[in-house]
């Protein structure tokens, strides 16, 4: 049997808070409870949204909480790998240049959390023969050198992707109807989230992706891309878990109060108190019990996690 390989993949777009940590705790325990390996991958390709210092702070916070990992990667140091993957896709004709709006093009860069995905009707399909043609068109129309085209993945007609998620169950998406040709890269050789994440999960030998269920709708595109890339033949599994939400039911954000790990540490809270609070929400600890990650390894049970978001 192949060894389980999981990953923690934060984006340095803000400080680590209770929501990120609950998901990472589940991902880490899912791997460790079956003797698996954990990969840490900093997803720092989203320059407009990335915050200086956030990557180092996330590592510090996770280490303080007791997380460890076996391998560590930084996406901004792996651009040559994504470029190679993009070139392989270009050679197969599965991608094409697109000159549509800045907003469309920018969506190539970030992880599209629920509600952030844009439908693309295929306007630029078959429109340009080369990247250069698209660049020239864009410059004529916008008169600015900065405004670049992007690469899109050509989704075959009638493509319905379905998979069995280890937590969320069966998930099905008609990709051409809901998403359309999705963006891969914001400039000729750059890589956005979907491309970088998919290439890395395949090349790093990840066997299961555990992450927040706001990324469920982003998964079929990654599956299609993985099939097109054929970087390895092992089927990647997925496990999408509910998020931590504020009283308004929305994904945890600043307006819900300060839930940053760094501020709990400054207030004198211990890692065990924070983990105990989150573990109790998963059915692995009593209310008010303080527990370490090591204590939780034998208690881990995916089936006791409630299917509703954890409201704090
Ligand atoms: N780095 C992404 C984010 O923090 C998550 C990527 C993933 O788990 O696939 O939004």
Boltz pocket constraint, residues with backbone or C-beta under 6 A from the ligand:
constraints:
  - pocket:
      binder: B
      contacts: [[A, 9], [A, 10], [A, 11], [A, 43], [A, 111], [A, 197], [A, 210], [A, 211], [A, 212], [A, 215]]
      max_distance: 6.0
